[in-house]
């Protein structure tokens, strides 16, 4: 019999045992109730079953024993002991699941980083001079703006998931062009500035703006840009470009701005 079939059969039996035990459970047995609730949650979670099936089975076995002791001949100490074991196995199963999901996420990010590096190598043109001219034109077409701080490129809110600092896949094209531009202009420095709208807690928004700016900086470094060429600032909901009274205005204020130095590497003053 396969492991999946064994787990399925075991959970059915353990679920039945749990239902039978609950019918005669003592009202004041909070420990047993908590263990039963924890087991039910991990048993019903597909990610936990996939990542930690044996821990789920052990949690169910310990819970079934605690319920049998509670209904028939066991002392309250014995019931509490096995209820505690069931609770711990449920907790361990949950922790194993969270660890597995975290590892999957890290592996996915690494694959994406490698894909970006490959795409960067494949995108290089034969003539560096011609490519540099083309990239200059591309940056102008991407709504770069000349300000008293220097040339500014704005990365919109769509490059990040709501409330998250990790760059979304939709940012890849823009980031690749930015990396190419910096590679072809090795004396230029950049200051990456993060901004948010005024929704929510100010301290959270300030940290989120810094984290988003740092996420862009980390991606540039991963793709070969020297970190000494990059400065990072977060301003939270300061310096809005539109009023926060509408969703459109708030979306425009949630942004990351790339401020470029001049060709000699001199950056304009920060805000």
N, C-alpha and C positions, 0 to 999 in steps of 0.2 A: 504494500500500500504506500502511496506517495506521502511525503511530508505534509503537503497541502491537505490531502484527504484525512490524514491523521489528526491534523489541527482542527479541521472542520468537525470531525466526529467527536473529538475531545471537548470542543467548545459546546456542542449540542448537549452532551452528557452533563458538563459542568453547569451549563445554563439551567438545565432541568433541576439539577441538585440545588442551585441557588434559589429557584422559584419555590421548590418544596420546603427549603429551609426557612425562607422568609415568611411562609404562612404561619409557622409556629414560633417566630422570633420573639424574644422578650422585648417589651417596649423600651426598656432603658438601656439596651445594649448598643450604645452609640458607636463603639469601636467596630462591631460587626456591621453595622449599617454603613459606616464610612468605607470599610473594606469592600463591601458589596457594591457601593456606588462607584468606587475607583475601578473595580474589576469590570463593571459594566461599560465604563467609558473606554478602557483600553480594548475590551473585546469588540466594541463597535467601531473602533478606529482602524481603517484599512491600512494606514501607514504603520501603525504600531504592530499589527498582525504580520505585515510584510517584513518589518525590521527585527522584531523580537518575539517570534512565535513561542519559543520555549519559555520565556519569562511569563507570557500571558497564560500558558498552560499551568505553570507552577502557581501563579496567582489564583487560578481557578481551583486547582487541587487543594490548596491551603484553605481557601474560602469554603469549599465543600466540607472539609473536615471540621472547620470551626462551626459550621451550621449543624452538622450531625451531632457534635458534642453539645451544642446549645439546646438541641431538641430532645436529647436522650440522657446520656449518662455523664457528660463531661462537667468538670468544675468550671467556674467562671474564669479562673486563671488559664486553664487550657484553651478555652474559647478565645480569650484575649490574645494568647500566644499565637494561635494559628490565624486569627484575624490580622494581627500585626504582620505576620509573615506574608499573608496575601497582599496587604497594603504595600509592603516593601517591594514585592515582586511586581506589582502594578506600577509603582514609582520607577523601578529599574527599567521596566519595559518602555515606559514613556521616555525616560532619559536616553535609552538606546535608540529609540525612534528619532528623537530630536538630534542626536549626534549623527545618525545616518543621513538625515535630511540636510544637516549642515555640511557634511562631507560631500554630498551630491551637489550642493550649491557651489562649493569651492571648486569641485571638479569642472562644473559647467562654466564657471568664470574663467578657469584656466584654459579650457578649450576655446572660449570666446577670445581670450587674449592672444592665443596662438593663431586663431583665425585672422585676427586683426593684423598681427605681424606678417602673416603670409600675404594678406591682401595688400599691405603696404609695400612689400617687396615686389609683388606682381604689378603694382600700379606705377612703378617708376618708368619714366620715359627715357628714350635713348639720349636725347639731348637735354642736359640739365639747364642750359640757358633758355631754351624754348619752353621747358616746363616751368621755369621760374616766372617767365612772363605770363604764361597761361594762368598760373596760380595767383599772381597779382590781380589779374582781371577777375578771377573767380571770387577773391575776397571782396573786391569792390561790389560785385554783383550780389554778394551775400549780406547786403545791408550794413557794411562797415560804415562807421560815422567818424568824421574828424572832429575831435573835441579838444578842449584845453588840456585834457589828460593824455592826448595822443589818439591814435587810430583805435577805434573800439569795435569789436565784433560781439554781437549779442547772441547768446545761445538761449533759446526759448524754453519754457516750462515743459514742453512735450518731450524733452530729452531725459526727463526724470519721471518715475512713477510718483503718484501723490504721496507726500510725506516721506519719501525715500531719497537717499543720497546717491545710490548706485546709478550709473549712466544706463539708460535704456538702449536696446539695439538700434533704435532710430537715430542715435547720436553718432554711430560709427562713421558715416560718410563725412560729416562735418569734422570729426576729430581727425580723420585721416588727412583731410585737406590742411588742417591746422598743423599737423606733424610735418607734412611735406613742405609747407611754407617755412617752418622754423628750420628744417634741415637745409633748405636752400638759402636761408638767411641766417647764418650761424652767429652773427653779432647781435641779432635782435633778442631782446628780453620780453617777457610777458608778465603782466600782473592779472591774476584770475580773481574776479570779485563775484561773490555770491549775494543774491538778494531774494527776499520773500515778499508776499503780501502781508497785510496786517491781521490776518485771521489767526486766532489761537494765541498761545502763550509767547510773550516776547523773547524770553530766554530760549525756548525751544526753537523759535524762528531764527534767532541769531546763530545757534549751534547748527541748525539745518543749513543755513546759508554758507557757513564755513565748511561744513562737511561736503556740500555739493561742489564748492570751488575746489576743495582738496581732492575730490573724486576725479575731476577733470585733470588736475595736476598729476595725480597718480597714474592716470591712463597715459598721459604724455610721457612721463618717465618710463613706464613699462614699454613704450614704443620707441625708446631710445633718446629722448630729449634730456639733456643734463639738468638735474634739479636746481643747479645754481642759476639757471636762466629763468626760473619760475618763482614768482612771489604769489602768496595766497592771502586774500582778505575776505571777511564775511561781514555784511552790514545789516543783516536781518531785514526788517521792514523799513529801514531808512532809505532815503533817496528814491521814492517811487517815481516812475515815469508817467503813470496815469493815476487818477483817483481810484481808490479801492471800493468805490460805491457800486461797481458793477462787476460781473464775472469776467467780462472782457478786460476791464482795468486790472483786476487782481491777477489774471493770467499773464498780462504784460509785465507786471511787477515781479512775478516769480521767474527769475532769470539768472543767468551767469554771463558776466561780461568779460571778454578778453581784451585787455588794454595792451597795445604793442608799443615797444620803444621805437625810437627812430633808428635809422640804419647804423648809427654809431653805438647803439646799445644804451641810450639815455632814455629812461622812463620819465613820463610826466609825473607831477606830484600826485600822491594818493589823496583821497577825499579827506 
